């Protein structure tokens, strides 16, 4: 195994994609194709996640509670974001179509996307293929948008987003509001 040099932003979407796949069999090349990340980087990412205790030694079993805790309590410190200019893109965080928090958002956020239709402050996603991958996997999109709430939301928004993310990660059938 390569020397551990800390987590990278795309490690989280890789773990979330494995969660989204569920019990379906997958190979690194499948994740690579769906996320537009090289197969070797998928392998390196899984090694980093194993080292960090976010995936089991079998390199297939995601440690769900540890991932949830990392996303809720660590993501905004390890991978902070600063919203940029107001442009048109694909909604994320509180502005994603399926993320409904207890109160309407005061600010709107988007990922850069030339085909996007929402207007908001630009947020750089955790990995460059986020727009593509989220268009192919709705569950992944919801989880990535909730990660962005964790990265920039208020405590109240983070509490609601954490519950919604828990439901998605643990396959509970409570609908996203």
Secondary structure, DSSP 8 states (H G I E B T S, - for coil): --------HHHHHHHHHHHHHTTS---HHHHHHHHT--HHHHHHHHHHHHHTTSB-TTSS-B-HHHHHHIIIIIHHHHS------EEEEEEEGGGSTT---SS--SS-EEEE-TT--EEEEE---SSTTHHHHHHH-HHHHHHHHHHHHHHH--HHHHHHHHHHHHHHHTT------
